[in-house]
Amino acid sequence: MQAYLWAHRYREFTEWAHGRYGPSFGAKIGGLPESVVTKDRDVIRRLLTGDPLGKRHANDLLREGLGDRSLLLLEPEEHLVRRKLLSPPFHGERVRAYARLMERLVNDELDR
C-alpha cells in the first residue's frame, strides 16, 4: 500500500507520514533502499551545503536503468569533473542559439 501511495499520492502520503512521525521519517518502498523524507529546514540546509566532495548521493536506485557511468551516479569528485565538461553547451549564447535553431526547425516543419 505504501508503494502505491508513494507513486500515486505522494503528497497525501507524505503529509500523513509527517503528521504521524514528525518532520523527518524513513520509508522503505518495495525493494528500494530506505528513503528519508524531510521537511526540516536545518536538515535540508546541512544536506545542501558543505563540501560537495564529501557527500554521497541517493541516486543509487537509478543505477539499473541508467548504468554505472551515468553522471547522476558518479562519485562526487568525478561527477564535478564531468559536470564541468557538460556545462558549457547549456549556458548563455549557446542556449539562445539552440532556441533559434529549434524555432527555425519547427517553422520549416510547419511550412511542409
N, C-alpha and C positions, 0 to 999 in steps of 0.2 A: 504494500500500500504506500509506503514512504517513497518508493521509486516512482510510482505513478504521480504522486503529489509533487515530487521534486521536478519531474519532467513536464507536467501539465498544469500544475497550480503552484508554481514556485513561490510566488508572493504570499499566497494564503498559507502555504506550508511554513514558510519562514516566520511569518507573523505569529502563527500559532506556537511554533517552537520557541521563539524569543519570549513569548508570554509565559510559556511553561518552564523554560530552562535559563532564561536571562539573556543578556546581550551577546553572549558567545555560546555556541553549542556545537557538538560534533554530530555528524550524520554519516552513517555507513549505508550507502545506497547500492543495492545489488552486490555485484562482485567488485565494485570500485573501491579504491582505498578510502579510508575515512577522510571526510572533508570537514573543515572548521568554517562555520558561518558566523560572522561577527558584524555588529553594528557599533561596537565600542570604538569611538574615535581615537583613543590613545593606542589601542591595539593596531588599528589601521595605520596611524601615523608611524608607529615603530616598524611596521611591515614595509612601508613605502619610503622610508628614509634610512640613511646609514650607508654603509659600504656595499655597493652592488656586487662586488666580487665575493662577499661573504654570504650571499643569500642563495638559497635553493628555491626553485620554483615549484609550483604544484601542477605542472603540466604533464607529469609522467603518465597520466591516464590517457593522453593523446598519442603516446608512443606507437601503439599498434596500428593506428590509422595513418600517422604521419611519417613514421620511420625514425630511426635513431639520429639521423643527421638534420632533422628539422630545426630551423632557427629557434623554434619555441622550446626545444628540448635540450639545447646545448648548455653546458655548464657556464656559469656566469662569465668567466674570462673570455672563452671562445665566443660566447653569444655577443659580447660587446664588440669584439673584433669583426665578426661577420655583419653585425648590425651597421657598423660604420661603413662597411663596403657597400651595403644595400641602400643606405640612406640618401645619397646624392640624387638619384633619379626621382625622389619623391619630395623635392623641395623647389620653391621659387619658380624661376623661369621654366624649368623642365616640366613642372606640373601644368603651368599655363600653356606650354606648347602641346602637351598631351590633350588638354581640353580643346584647343583649336583643332587638333588632328581629329579628335572624336566628333566634333561638330561638323567638320568637313565630310568625314566618312558617313555620318548619319544623313547629312543633306544629299550626298551623292546617292545613297541607297534610296532615299525617299523620292529622288528625281527619277529613278528607274521604276 
